[in-house]
Amino acid sequence: MRFRLLSELLRLIYPPFCVHCDDLLVGDERHLCTVCASQIAWATPGTNPGNLLESRLAGRIPFEAAAVLMIFRQK
């Protein structure tokens, strides 16, 4: 009960914003607003040609292969 009250008080003082678009989060939204979350798609083979993830990790850590599960494309 106390934690929930403190949490709600902090939410009034420091309202949460979307980490991508900085819009105010409402309801059960956490970290991303509904609009930004709806722009995330499951990656399918061939969706990520050139595999940007592998190129960003190359030389930093040893790995065999890298794959993404979701892709966010800003509209």
N, CA, C and O atoms as a Tripos MOL2 file, in Angstrom:
@<TRIPOS>MOLECULE
protein
  300   299    75     0     0
PROTEIN
NO_CHARGES

@<TRIPOS>ATOM
      1 N           0.8300   -1.1950    0.0000 N.3       1 MET1
      2 CA          0.0000    0.0000    0.0000 C.3       1 MET1
      3 C           0.8740    1.2590    0.0000 C.2       1 MET1
      4 O           0.6560    2.1780   -0.7890 O.2       1 MET1
      5 N           1.8650    1.2840    0.8970 N.am      2 ARG2
      6 CA          2.7440    2.4480    0.9730 C.3       2 ARG2
      7 C           3.5520    2.6240   -0.3040 C.2       2 ARG2
      8 O           3.7330    3.7400   -0.7890 O.2       2 ARG2
      9 N           4.0420    1.4960   -0.8480 N.am      3 PHE3
     10 CA          4.8340    1.5620   -2.0730 C.3       3 PHE3
     11 C           4.0020    2.1130   -3.2240 C.2       3 PHE3
     12 O           4.4900    2.9270   -4.0070 O.2       3 PHE3
     13 N           2.7470    1.6750   -3.3320 N.am      4 ARG4
     14 CA          1.8740    2.1510   -4.4020 C.3       4 ARG4
     15 C           1.5990    3.6520   -4.2510 C.2       4 ARG4
     16 O           1.6000    4.3900   -5.2350 O.2       4 ARG4
     17 N           1.3700    4.0880   -3.0310 N.am      5 LEU5
     18 CA          1.1330    5.5040   -2.7700 C.3       5 LEU5
     19 C           2.3660    6.3290   -3.1360 C.2       5 LEU5
     20 O           2.2540    7.3780   -3.7700 O.2       5 LEU5
     21 N           3.5400    5.8500   -2.7320 N.am      6 LEU6
     22 CA          4.7780    6.5350   -3.0670 C.3       6 LEU6
     23 C           5.0040    6.5490   -4.5770 C.2       6 LEU6
     24 O           5.4330    7.5570   -5.1390 O.2       6 LEU6
     25 N           4.7160    5.4360   -5.2200 N.am      7 SER7
     26 CA          4.8720    5.3340   -6.6650 C.3       7 SER7
     27 C           3.9660    6.3250   -7.3920 C.2       7 SER7
     28 O           4.4020    6.9900   -8.3320 O.2       7 SER7
     29 N           2.7270    6.4250   -6.9670 N.am      8 GLU8
     30 CA          1.7830    7.3660   -7.5840 C.3       8 GLU8
     31 C           2.1880    8.8180   -7.3240 C.2       8 GLU8
     32 O           2.0210    9.6740   -8.1930 O.2       8 GLU8
     33 N           2.7130    9.0920   -6.1480 N.am      9 LEU9
     34 CA          3.1830   10.4370   -5.8320 C.3       9 LEU9
     35 C           4.3760   10.8060   -6.7190 C.2       9 LEU9
     36 O           4.4390   11.9140   -7.2500 O.2       9 LEU9
     37 N           5.3070    9.8890   -6.8730 N.am     10 LEU10
     38 CA          6.4490   10.1410   -7.7470 C.3      10 LEU10
     39 C           6.0120   10.3270   -9.1940 C.2      10 LEU10
     40 O           6.5980   11.1250   -9.9260 O.2      10 LEU10
     41 N           4.9830    9.5920   -9.6050 N.am     11 ARG11
     42 CA          4.4720    9.7160  -10.9720 C.3      11 ARG11
     43 C           3.8750   11.1090  -11.2070 C.2      11 ARG11
     44 O           3.9530   11.6410  -12.3150 O.2      11 ARG11
     45 N           3.2820   11.6930  -10.1650 N.am     12 LEU12
     46 CA          2.7550   13.0590  -10.2860 C.3      12 LEU12
     47 C           3.8820   14.0890  -10.3830 C.2      12 LEU12
     48 O           3.8000   15.0420  -11.1570 O.2      12 LEU12
     49 N           4.9310   13.8840   -9.5880 N.am     13 ILE13
     50 CA          6.0450   14.8230   -9.5650 C.3      13 ILE13
     51 C           6.9360   14.6530  -10.7970 C.2      13 ILE13
     52 O           7.3440   15.6320  -11.4220 O.2      13 ILE13
     53 N           7.2320   13.3890  -11.1370 N.am     14 TYR14
     54 CA          8.0790   13.0670  -12.2830 C.3      14 TYR14
     55 C           7.2990   12.1690  -13.2390 C.2      14 TYR14
     56 O           7.4650   10.9500  -13.2070 O.2      14 TYR14
     57 N           6.4640   12.7390  -14.0760 N.am     15 PRO15
     58 CA          5.6580   11.9130  -14.9750 C.3      15 PRO15
     59 C           6.5480   11.1590  -15.9670 C.2      15 PRO15
     60 O           7.5660   11.6840  -16.4180 O.2      15 PRO15
     61 N           6.1620    9.9330  -16.3000 N.am     16 PRO16
     62 CA          6.9740    9.1310  -17.2170 C.3      16 PRO16
     63 C           6.7550    9.5440  -18.6730 C.2      16 PRO16
     64 O           5.6390    9.8680  -19.0800 O.2      16 PRO16
     65 N           7.8250    9.5260  -19.4360 N.am     17 PHE17
     66 CA          7.7610    9.8590  -20.8520 C.3      17 PHE17
     67 C           8.2990    8.7110  -21.6820 C.2      17 PHE17
     68 O           9.1300    7.9310  -21.2150 O.2      17 PHE17
     69 N           7.8260    8.6090  -22.9010 N.am     18 CYS18
     70 CA          8.2770    7.5940  -23.8460 C.3      18 CYS18
     71 C           9.7670    7.8040  -24.1140 C.2      18 CYS18
     72 O          10.2020    8.9280  -24.3620 O.2      18 CYS18
     73 N          10.5430    6.7300  -24.0650 N.am     19 VAL19
     74 CA         11.9860    6.8500  -24.2700 C.3      19 VAL19
     75 C          12.3320    7.1570  -25.7220 C.2      19 VAL19
     76 O          13.4640    7.5370  -26.0220 O.2      19 VAL19
     77 N          11.3790    6.9970  -26.6130 N.am     20 HIS20
     78 CA         11.6650    7.2750  -28.0150 C.3      20 HIS20
     79 C          11.1610    8.6420  -28.4610 C.2      20 HIS20
     80 O          11.9290    9.4290  -29.0160 O.2      20 HIS20
     81 N           9.8870    8.9360  -28.2290 N.am     21 CYS21
     82 CA          9.3010   10.1790  -28.7660 C.3      21 CYS21
     83 C           9.0740   11.2530  -27.7030 C.2      21 CYS21
     84 O           8.6840   12.3720  -28.0360 O.2      21 CYS21
     85 N           9.3090   10.9360  -26.4420 N.am     22 ASP22
     86 CA          9.1350   11.8770  -25.3260 C.3      22 ASP22
     87 C           7.6910   12.2830  -25.0650 C.2      22 ASP22
     88 O           7.4630   13.2760  -24.3740 O.2      22 ASP22
     89 N           6.7070   11.5570  -25.5900 N.am     23 ASP23
     90 CA          5.3080   11.8070  -25.2380 C.3      23 ASP23
     91 C           5.0420   11.2730  -23.8350 C.2      23 ASP23
     92 O           5.7010   10.3360  -23.3830 O.2      23 ASP23
     93 N           4.0910   11.8620  -23.1650 N.am     24 LEU24
     94 CA          3.7150   11.4310  -21.8220 C.3      24 LEU24
     95 C           3.1080   10.0350  -21.8760 C.2      24 LEU24
     96 O           2.2350    9.7710  -22.7030 O.2      24 LEU24
     97 N           3.5600    9.1400  -21.0030 N.am     25 LEU25
     98 CA          3.0020    7.7920  -20.9300 C.3      25 LEU25
     99 C           1.7320    7.8180  -20.0860 C.2      25 LEU25
    100 O           1.6720    8.5020  -19.0640 O.2      25 LEU25
    101 N           0.7280    7.0770  -20.5120 N.am     26 VAL26
    102 CA         -0.5400    7.0310  -19.7950 C.3      26 VAL26
    103 C          -0.9260    5.5840  -19.5240 C.2      26 VAL26
    104 O          -0.4500    4.6670  -20.1930 O.2      26 VAL26
    105 N          -1.7850    5.3910  -18.5450 N.am     27 GLY27
    106 CA         -2.3030    4.0610  -18.2380 C.3      27 GLY27
    107 C          -1.2060    3.0760  -17.8910 C.2      27 GLY27
    108 O          -0.3650    3.3370  -17.0300 O.2      27 GLY27
    109 N          -1.2230    1.9250  -18.5800 N.am     28 ASP28
    110 CA         -0.2530    0.8630  -18.3150 C.3      28 ASP28
    111 C           0.9920    0.9520  -19.1840 C.2      28 ASP28
    112 O           1.7970    0.0210  -19.1920 O.2      28 ASP28
    113 N           1.1700    2.0370  -19.9100 N.am     29 GLU29
    114 CA          2.3510    2.1730  -20.7590 C.3      29 GLU29
    115 C           3.6060    2.2640  -19.8910 C.2      29 GLU29
    116 O           3.6370    2.9670  -18.8810 O.2      29 GLU29
    117 N           4.6280    1.5390  -20.3120 N.am     30 ARG30
    118 CA          5.9090    1.5850  -19.6080 C.3      30 ARG30
    119 C           7.0080    1.7110  -20.6440 C.2      30 ARG30
    120 O           7.0720    0.9050  -21.5730 O.2      30 ARG30
    121 N           7.8440    2.6680  -20.5110 N.am     31 HIS31
    122 CA          9.0070    2.9140  -21.3650 C.3      31 HIS31
    123 C           8.6490    3.4290  -22.7550 C.2      31 HIS31
    124 O           9.2170    4.4290  -23.1940 O.2      31 HIS31
    125 N           7.7210    2.7740  -23.4640 N.am     32 LEU32
    126 CA          7.3120    3.1910  -24.8030 C.3      32 LEU32
    127 C           5.8260    3.4910  -24.8160 C.2      32 LEU32
    128 O           5.0380    2.8010  -24.1690 O.2      32 LEU32
    129 N           5.4420    4.5330  -25.5630 N.am     33 CYS33
    130 CA          4.0160    4.8140  -25.7160 C.3      33 CYS33
    131 C           3.4170    3.7930  -26.6930 C.2      33 CYS33
    132 O           4.1500    3.0650  -27.3620 O.2      33 CYS33
    133 N           2.1210    3.7470  -26.7660 N.am     34 THR34
    134 CA          1.4270    2.7880  -27.6250 C.3      34 THR34
    135 C           1.7880    2.9850  -29.0900 C.2      34 THR34
    136 O           1.9420    2.0080  -29.8230 O.2      34 THR34
    137 N           1.9240    4.2270  -29.5230 N.am     35 VAL35
    138 CA          2.2570    4.5140  -30.9240 C.3      35 VAL35
    139 C           3.6340    3.9550  -31.2660 C.2      35 VAL35
    140 O           3.7870    3.2760  -32.2810 O.2      35 VAL35
    141 N           4.6350    4.2270  -30.4380 N.am     36 CYS36
    142 CA          5.9830    3.7230  -30.7010 C.3      36 CYS36
    143 C           6.0390    2.2020  -30.5960 C.2      36 CYS36
    144 O           6.6960    1.5480  -31.4060 O.2      36 CYS36
    145 N           5.3570    1.6410  -29.6080 N.am     37 ALA37
    146 CA          5.3470    0.1860  -29.4550 C.3      37 ALA37
    147 C           4.6990   -0.4950  -30.6570 C.2      37 ALA37
    148 O           5.0830   -1.6080  -31.0170 O.2      37 ALA37
    149 N           3.7230    0.1590  -31.2790 N.am     38 SER38
    150 CA          3.0600   -0.4460  -32.4370 C.3      38 SER38
    151 C           3.9450   -0.4520  -33.6710 C.2      38 SER38
    152 O           3.6460   -1.1530  -34.6380 O.2      38 SER38
    153 N           5.0290    0.3160  -33.6590 N.am     39 GLN39
    154 CA          5.9420    0.3660  -34.7960 C.3      39 GLN39
    155 C           7.0380   -0.6900  -34.7300 C.2      39 GLN39
    156 O           7.8620   -0.7790  -35.6400 O.2      39 GLN39
    157 N           7.0590   -1.4860  -33.6730 N.am     40 ILE40
    158 CA          8.0550   -2.5470  -33.5430 C.3      40 ILE40
    159 C           7.4990   -3.8070  -34.2040 C.2      40 ILE40
    160 O           6.3960   -4.2510  -33.8850 O.2      40 ILE40
    161 N           8.2620   -4.3670  -35.1150 N.am     41 ALA41
    162 CA          7.8160   -5.5580  -35.8390 C.3      41 ALA41
    163 C           8.7700   -6.7170  -35.5590 C.2      41 ALA41
    164 O           9.9610   -6.5090  -35.3250 O.2      41 ALA41
    165 N           8.2360   -7.9400  -35.5860 N.am     42 TRP42
    166 CA          9.0730   -9.1220  -35.4520 C.3      42 TRP42
    167 C           9.9310   -9.2350  -36.6970 C.2      42 TRP42
    168 O           9.4420   -9.0650  -37.8140 O.2      42 TRP42
    169 N          11.1890   -9.5190  -36.5070 N.am     43 ALA43
    170 CA         12.1060   -9.6790  -37.6320 C.3      43 ALA43
    171 C          11.9100  -11.0660  -38.2400 C.2      43 ALA43
    172 O          11.7360  -12.0530  -37.5240 O.2      43 ALA43
    173 N          11.9420  -11.1230  -39.5280 N.am     44 THR44
    174 CA         11.8800  -12.4000  -40.2380 C.3      44 THR44
    175 C          13.1600  -12.5470  -41.0370 C.2      44 THR44
    176 O          13.7960  -11.5430  -41.3580 O.2      44 THR44
    177 N          13.5560  -13.7640  -41.3680 N.am     45 PRO45
    178 CA         14.7770  -13.9360  -42.1550 C.3      45 PRO45
    179 C          14.7070  -13.1090  -43.4340 C.2      45 PRO45
    180 O          13.7020  -13.1230  -44.1450 O.2      45 PRO45
    181 N          15.7780  -12.3970  -43.7090 N.am     46 GLY46
    182 CA         15.8210  -11.5590  -44.8990 C.3      46 GLY46
    183 C          15.3350  -10.1400  -44.6660 C.2      46 GLY46
    184 O          15.4230   -9.3050  -45.5660 O.2      46 GLY46
    185 N          14.8220   -9.8500  -43.4710 N.am     47 THR47
    186 CA         14.3280   -8.5000  -43.1840 C.3      47 THR47
    187 C          15.4770   -7.5460  -42.9070 C.2      47 THR47
    188 O          15.3430   -6.3330  -43.0740 O.2      47 THR47
    189 N          16.5950   -8.0930  -42.4860 N.am     48 ASN48
    190 CA         17.7210   -7.2740  -42.0670 C.3      48 ASN48
    191 C          18.9470   -7.5770  -42.9340 C.2      48 ASN48
    192 O          19.9240   -8.1300  -42.4310 O.2      48 ASN48
    193 N          18.9180   -7.2300  -44.2170 N.am     49 PRO49
    194 CA         20.0640   -7.5190  -45.0730 C.3      49 PRO49
    195 C          21.3080   -6.7670  -44.6120 C.2      49 PRO49
    196 O          21.2300   -5.6050  -44.2120 O.2      49 PRO49
    197 N          22.4410   -7.4320  -44.6730 N.am     50 GLY50
    198 CA         23.6800   -6.8060  -44.2170 C.3      50 GLY50
    199 C          23.8830   -6.9240  -42.7240 C.2      50 GLY50
    200 O          24.9690   -6.6140  -42.2330 O.2      50 GLY50
    201 N          22.8920   -7.3550  -41.9930 N.am     51 ASN51
    202 CA         22.9110   -7.5470  -40.5490 C.3      51 ASN51
    203 C          23.7210   -6.4770  -39.8170 C.2      51 ASN51
    204 O          24.8860   -6.6850  -39.4770 O.2      51 ASN51
    205 N          23.1010   -5.3620  -39.5890 N.am     52 LEU52
    206 CA         23.7120   -4.2280  -38.9010 C.3      52 LEU52
    207 C          24.2080   -4.6170  -37.5140 C.2      52 LEU52
    208 O          25.2200   -4.0920  -37.0500 O.2      52 LEU52
    209 N          23.5100   -5.5290  -36.8490 N.am     53 LEU53
    210 CA         23.9190   -5.9590  -35.5190 C.3      53 LEU53
    211 C          25.2900   -6.6140  -35.5700 C.2      53 LEU53
    212 O          26.1500   -6.3140  -34.7420 O.2      53 LEU53
    213 N          25.5060   -7.5090  -36.5340 N.am     54 GLU54
    214 CA         26.8140   -8.1660  -36.6560 C.3      54 GLU54
    215 C          27.9130   -7.1390  -36.9230 C.2      54 GLU54
    216 O          28.9990   -7.2350  -36.3530 O.2      54 GLU54
    217 N          27.6420   -6.1710  -37.7750 N.am     55 SER55
    218 CA         28.6680   -5.1700  -38.0860 C.3      55 SER55
    219 C          28.9860   -4.2860  -36.8790 C.2      55 SER55
    220 O          30.1210   -3.8350  -36.7290 O.2      55 SER55
    221 N          28.0060   -4.0360  -36.0260 N.am     56 ARG56
    222 CA         28.2570   -3.2140  -34.8280 C.3      56 ARG56
    223 C          29.0160   -3.9850  -33.7570 C.2      56 ARG56
    224 O          29.7720   -3.3930  -32.9870 O.2      56 ARG56
    225 N          28.8230   -5.2910  -33.7020 N.am     57 LEU57
    226 CA         29.5010   -6.1050  -32.6930 C.3      57 LEU57
    227 C          30.8810   -6.5750  -33.1450 C.2      57 LEU57
    228 O          31.7070   -6.9350  -32.3060 O.2      57 LEU57
    229 N          31.1480   -6.5790  -34.4400 N.am     58 ALA58
    230 CA         32.4030   -7.0990  -34.9820 C.3      58 ALA58
    231 C          33.6060   -6.4240  -34.3390 C.2      58 ALA58
    232 O          33.7050   -5.1970  -34.3130 O.2      58 ALA58
    233 N          34.5110   -7.2370  -33.8250 N.am     59 GLY59
    234 CA         35.7310   -6.7230  -33.2080 C.3      59 GLY59
    235 C          35.5790   -6.3140  -31.7550 C.2      59 GLY59
    236 O          36.5790   -6.1110  -31.0670 O.2      59 GLY59
    237 N          34.3670   -6.1890  -31.2790 N.am     60 ARG60
    238 CA         34.1510   -5.7950  -29.8820 C.3      60 ARG60
    239 C          34.0950   -7.0050  -28.9610 C.2      60 ARG60
    240 O          34.7030   -7.0180  -27.8910 O.2      60 ARG60
    241 N          33.3630   -8.0110  -29.3900 N.am     61 ILE61
    242 CA         33.2500   -9.2390  -28.6050 C.3      61 ILE61
    243 C          33.3130  -10.4190  -29.5660 C.2      61 ILE61
    244 O          32.9020  -10.2980  -30.7200 O.2      61 ILE61
    245 N          33.8250  -11.5620  -29.1030 N.am     62 PRO62
    246 CA         33.8440  -12.7300  -29.9840 C.3      62 PRO62
    247 C          32.4290  -13.3180  -30.1000 C.2      62 PRO62
    248 O          31.7420  -13.4780  -29.0910 O.2      62 PRO62
    249 N          31.9990  -13.6360  -31.3100 N.am     63 PHE63
    250 CA         30.6880  -14.2470  -31.5210 C.3      63 PHE63
    251 C          30.6930  -15.0110  -32.8390 C.2      63 PHE63
    252 O          31.5150  -14.7520  -33.7180 O.2      63 PHE63
    253 N          29.7800  -15.9370  -32.9620 N.am     64 GLU64
    254 CA         29.6320  -16.7260  -34.1950 C.3      64 GLU64
    255 C          28.6690  -16.0420  -35.1540 C.2      64 GLU64
    256 O          28.9580  -15.9120  -36.3440 O.2      64 GLU64
    257 N          27.5390  -15.6110  -34.6440 N.am     65 ALA65
    258 CA         26.5230  -14.9550  -35.4620 C.3      65 ALA65
    259 C          25.6420  -14.1140  -34.5450 C.2      65 ALA65
    260 O          25.5790  -14.3490  -33.3380 O.2      65 ALA65
    261 N          24.9700  -13.1430  -35.1250 N.am     66 ALA66
    262 CA         24.0690  -12.2920  -34.3550 C.3      66 ALA66
    263 C          22.7480  -12.1830  -35.1100 C.2      66 ALA66
    264 O          22.7220  -12.1590  -36.3410 O.2      66 ALA66
    265 N          21.6760  -12.1200  -34.3700 N.am     67 ALA67
    266 CA         20.3510  -12.0020  -34.9910 C.3      67 ALA67
    267 C          19.4970  -11.0680  -34.1490 C.2      67 ALA67
    268 O          19.7170  -10.9190  -32.9470 O.2      67 ALA67
    269 N          18.5320  -10.4500  -34.7870 N.am     68 VAL68
    270 CA         17.6030   -9.5760  -34.0830 C.3      68 VAL68
    271 C          16.2370  -10.2450  -34.0350 C.2      68 VAL68
    272 O          15.8660  -10.9860  -34.9450 O.2      68 VAL68
    273 N          15.4990   -9.9790  -32.9760 N.am     69 LEU69
    274 CA         14.1430  -10.5100  -32.8520 C.3      69 LEU69
    275 C          13.0970   -9.5140  -33.3130 C.2      69 LEU69
    276 O          12.0640   -9.8860  -33.8700 O.2      69 LEU69
    277 N          13.3830   -8.2330  -33.0710 N.am     70 MET70
    278 CA         12.4260   -7.1880  -33.4220 C.3      70 MET70
    279 C          13.1690   -6.0370  -34.0840 C.2      70 MET70
    280 O          14.3390   -5.7850  -33.7960 O.2      70 MET70
    281 N          12.4730   -5.3470  -34.9690 N.am     71 ILE71
    282 CA         13.0540   -4.2130  -35.6720 C.3      71 ILE71
    283 C          12.1460   -3.0140  -35.4740 C.2      71 ILE71
    284 O          10.9300   -3.1050  -35.6490 O.2      71 ILE71
    285 N          12.7450   -1.8880  -35.1070 N.am     72 PHE72
    286 CA         11.9750   -0.6590  -34.9280 C.3      72 PHE72
    287 C          12.3560    0.2790  -36.0420 C.2      72 PHE72
    288 O          13.5220    0.6480  -36.1790 O.2      72 PHE72
    289 N          11.3880    0.6670  -36.8360 N.am     73 ARG73
    290 CA         11.6220    1.6310  -37.9030 C.3      73 ARG73
    291 C          10.7560    2.8600  -37.6450 C.2      73 ARG73
    292 O           9.5300    2.7760  -37.5840 O.2      73 ARG73
    293 N          11.4150    3.9860  -37.4990 N.am     74 GLN74
    294 CA         10.6730    5.2110  -37.2440 C.3      74 GLN74
    295 C          10.0260    5.6810  -38.5380 C.2      74 GLN74
    296 O          10.6720    5.7570  -39.5830 O.2      74 GLN74
    297 N           8.7210    5.9980  -38.4450 N.am     75 LYS75
    298 CA          7.9860    6.4380  -39.6280 C.3      75 LYS75
    299 C           8.0710    7.9220  -39.7860 C.2      75 LYS75
    300 O           7.5090    8.4760  -40.7310 O.2      75 LYS75
@<TRIPOS>BOND
     1     1     2 1
     2     2     3 1
     3     3     4 2
     4     3     5 am
     5     5     6 1
     6     6     7 1
     7     7     8 2
     8     7     9 am
     9     9    10 1
    10    10    11 1
    11    11    12 2
    12    11    13 am
    13    13    14 1
    14    14    15 1
    15    15    16 2
    16    15    17 am
    17    17    18 1
    18    18    19 1
    19    19    20 2
    20    19    21 am
    21    21    22 1
    22    22    23 1
    23    23    24 2
    24    23    25 am
    25    25    26 1
    26    26    27 1
    27    27    28 2
    28    27    29 am
    29    29    30 1
    30    30    31 1
    31    31    32 2
    32    31    33 am
    33    33    34 1
    34    34    35 1
    35    35    36 2
    36    35    37 am
    37    37    38 1
    38    38    39 1
    39    39    40 2
    40    39    41 am
    41    41    42 1
    42    42    43 1
    43    43    44 2
    44    43    45 am
    45    45    46 1
    46    46    47 1
    47    47    48 2
    48    47    49 am
    49    49    50 1
    50    50    51 1
    51    51    52 2
    52    51    53 am
    53    53    54 1
    54    54    55 1
    55    55    56 2
    56    55    57 am
    57    57    58 1
    58    58    59 1
    59    59    60 2
    60    59    61 am
    61    61    62 1
    62    62    63 1
    63    63    64 2
    64    63    65 am
    65    65    66 1
    66    66    67 1
    67    67    68 2
    68    67    69 am
    69    69    70 1
    70    70    71 1
    71    71    72 2
    72    71    73 am
    73    73    74 1
    74    74    75 1
    75    75    76 2
    76    75    77 am
    77    77    78 1
    78    78    79 1
    79    79    80 2
    80    79    81 am
    81    81    82 1
    82    82    83 1
    83    83    84 2
    84    83    85 am
    85    85    86 1
    86    86    87 1
    87    87    88 2
    88    87    89 am
    89    89    90 1
    90    90    91 1
    91    91    92 2
    92    91    93 am
    93    93    94 1
    94    94    95 1
    95    95    96 2
    96    95    97 am
    97    97    98 1
    98    98    99 1
    99    99   100 2
   100    99   101 am
   101   101   102 1
   102   102   103 1
   103   103   104 2
   104   103   105 am
   105   105   106 1
   106   106   107 1
   107   107   108 2
   108   107   109 am
   109   109   110 1
   110   110   111 1
   111   111   112 2
   112   111   113 am
   113   113   114 1
   114   114   115 1
   115   115   116 2
   116   115   117 am
   117   117   118 1
   118   118   119 1
   119   119   120 2
   120   119   121 am
   121   121   122 1
   122   122   123 1
   123   123   124 2
   124   123   125 am
   125   125   126 1
   126   126   127 1
   127   127   128 2
   128   127   129 am
   129   129   130 1
   130   130   131 1
   131   131   132 2
   132   131   133 am
   133   133   134 1
   134   134   135 1
   135   135   136 2
   136   135   137 am
   137   137   138 1
   138   138   139 1
   139   139   140 2
   140   139   141 am
   141   141   142 1
   142   142   143 1
   143   143   144 2
   144   143   145 am
   145   145   146 1
   146   146   147 1
   147   147   148 2
   148   147   149 am
   149   149   150 1
   150   150   151 1
   151   151   152 2
   152   151   153 am
   153   153   154 1
   154   154   155 1
   155   155   156 2
   156   155   157 am
   157   157   158 1
   158   158   159 1
   159   159   160 2
   160   159   161 am
   161   161   162 1
   162   162   163 1
   163   163   164 2
   164   163   165 am
   165   165   166 1
   166   166   167 1
   167   167   168 2
   168   167   169 am
   169   169   170 1
   170   170   171 1
   171   171   172 2
   172   171   173 am
   173   173   174 1
   174   174   175 1
   175   175   176 2
   176   175   177 am
   177   177   178 1
   178   178   179 1
   179   179   180 2
   180   179   181 am
   181   181   182 1
   182   182   183 1
   183   183   184 2
   184   183   185 am
   185   185   186 1
   186   186   187 1
   187   187   188 2
   188   187   189 am
   189   189   190 1
   190   190   191 1
   191   191   192 2
   192   191   193 am
   193   193   194 1
   194   194   195 1
   195   195   196 2
   196   195   197 am
   197   197   198 1
   198   198   199 1
   199   199   200 2
   200   199   201 am
   201   201   202 1
   202   202   203 1
   203   203   204 2
   204   203   205 am
   205   205   206 1
   206   206   207 1
   207   207   208 2
   208   207   209 am
   209   209   210 1
   210   210   211 1
   211   211   212 2
   212   211   213 am
   213   213   214 1
   214   214   215 1
   215   215   216 2
   216   215   217 am
   217   217   218 1
   218   218   219 1
   219   219   220 2
   220   219   221 am
   221   221   222 1
   222   222   223 1
   223   223   224 2
   224   223   225 am
   225   225   226 1
   226   226   227 1
   227   227   228 2
   228   227   229 am
   229   229   230 1
   230   230   231 1
   231   231   232 2
   232   231   233 am
   233   233   234 1
   234   234   235 1
   235   235   236 2
   236   235   237 am
   237   237   238 1
   238   238   239 1
   239   239   240 2
   240   239   241 am
   241   241   242 1
   242   242   243 1
   243   243   244 2
   244   243   245 am
   245   245   246 1
   246   246   247 1
   247   247   248 2
   248   247   249 am
   249   249   250 1
   250   250   251 1
   251   251   252 2
   252   251   253 am
   253   253   254 1
   254   254   255 1
   255   255   256 2
   256   255   257 am
   257   257   258 1
   258   258   259 1
   259   259   260 2
   260   259   261 am
   261   261   262 1
   262   262   263 1
   263   263   264 2
   264   263   265 am
   265   265   266 1
   266   266   267 1
   267   267   268 2
   268   267   269 am
   269   269   270 1
   270   270   271 1
   271   271   272 2
   272   271   273 am
   273   273   274 1
   274   274   275 1
   275   275   276 2
   276   275   277 am
   277   277   278 1
   278   278   279 1
   279   279   280 2
   280   279   281 am
   281   281   282 1
   282   282   283 1
   283   283   284 2
   284   283   285 am
   285   285   286 1
   286   286   287 1
   287   287   288 2
   288   287   289 am
   289   289   290 1
   290   290   291 1
   291   291   292 2
   292   291   293 am
   293   293   294 1
   294   294   295 1
   295   295   296 2
   296   295   297 am
   297   297   298 1
   298   298   299 1
   299   299   300 2
@<TRIPOS>SUBSTRUCTURE
     1 MET1         2 RESIDUE 1 A MET
     2 ARG2         6 RESIDUE 1 A ARG
     3 PHE3        10 RESIDUE 1 A PHE
     4 ARG4        14 RESIDUE 1 A ARG
     5 LEU5        18 RESIDUE 1 A LEU
     6 LEU6        22 RESIDUE 1 A LEU
     7 SER7        26 RESIDUE 1 A SER
     8 GLU8        30 RESIDUE 1 A GLU
     9 LEU9        34 RESIDUE 1 A LEU
    10 LEU10       38 RESIDUE 1 A LEU
    11 ARG11       42 RESIDUE 1 A ARG
    12 LEU12       46 RESIDUE 1 A LEU
    13 ILE13       50 RESIDUE 1 A ILE
    14 TYR14       54 RESIDUE 1 A TYR
    15 PRO15       58 RESIDUE 1 A PRO
    16 PRO16       62 RESIDUE 1 A PRO
    17 PHE17       66 RESIDUE 1 A PHE
    18 CYS18       70 RESIDUE 1 A CYS
    19 VAL19       74 RESIDUE 1 A VAL
    20 HIS20       78 RESIDUE 1 A HIS
    21 CYS21       82 RESIDUE 1 A CYS
    22 ASP22       86 RESIDUE 1 A ASP
    23 ASP23       90 RESIDUE 1 A ASP
    24 LEU24       94 RESIDUE 1 A LEU
    25 LEU25       98 RESIDUE 1 A LEU
    26 VAL26      102 RESIDUE 1 A VAL
    27 GLY27      106 RESIDUE 1 A GLY
    28 ASP28      110 RESIDUE 1 A ASP
    29 GLU29      114 RESIDUE 1 A GLU
    30 ARG30      118 RESIDUE 1 A ARG
    31 HIS31      122 RESIDUE 1 A HIS
    32 LEU32      126 RESIDUE 1 A LEU
    33 CYS33      130 RESIDUE 1 A CYS
    34 THR34      134 RESIDUE 1 A THR
    35 VAL35      138 RESIDUE 1 A VAL
    36 CYS36      142 RESIDUE 1 A CYS
    37 ALA37      146 RESIDUE 1 A ALA
    38 SER38      150 RESIDUE 1 A SER
    39 GLN39      154 RESIDUE 1 A GLN
    40 ILE40      158 RESIDUE 1 A ILE
    41 ALA41      162 RESIDUE 1 A ALA
    42 TRP42      166 RESIDUE 1 A TRP
    43 ALA43      170 RESIDUE 1 A ALA
    44 THR44      174 RESIDUE 1 A THR
    45 PRO45      178 RESIDUE 1 A PRO
    46 GLY46      182 RESIDUE 1 A GLY
    47 THR47      186 RESIDUE 1 A THR
    48 ASN48      190 RESIDUE 1 A ASN
    49 PRO49      194 RESIDUE 1 A PRO
    50 GLY50      198 RESIDUE 1 A GLY
    51 ASN51      202 RESIDUE 1 A ASN
    52 LEU52      206 RESIDUE 1 A LEU
    53 LEU53      210 RESIDUE 1 A LEU
    54 GLU54      214 RESIDUE 1 A GLU
    55 SER55      218 RESIDUE 1 A SER
    56 ARG56      222 RESIDUE 1 A ARG
    57 LEU57      226 RESIDUE 1 A LEU
    58 ALA58      230 RESIDUE 1 A ALA
    59 GLY59      234 RESIDUE 1 A GLY
    60 ARG60      238 RESIDUE 1 A ARG
    61 ILE61      242 RESIDUE 1 A ILE
    62 PRO62      246 RESIDUE 1 A PRO
    63 PHE63      250 RESIDUE 1 A PHE
    64 GLU64      254 RESIDUE 1 A GLU
    65 ALA65      258 RESIDUE 1 A ALA
    66 ALA66      262 RESIDUE 1 A ALA
    67 ALA67      266 RESIDUE 1 A ALA
    68 VAL68      270 RESIDUE 1 A VAL
    69 LEU69      274 RESIDUE 1 A LEU
    70 MET70      278 RESIDUE 1 A MET
    71 ILE71      282 RESIDUE 1 A ILE
    72 PHE72      286 RESIDUE 1 A PHE
    73 ARG73      290 RESIDUE 1 A ARG
    74 GLN74      294 RESIDUE 1 A GLN
    75 LYS75      298 RESIDUE 1 A LYS
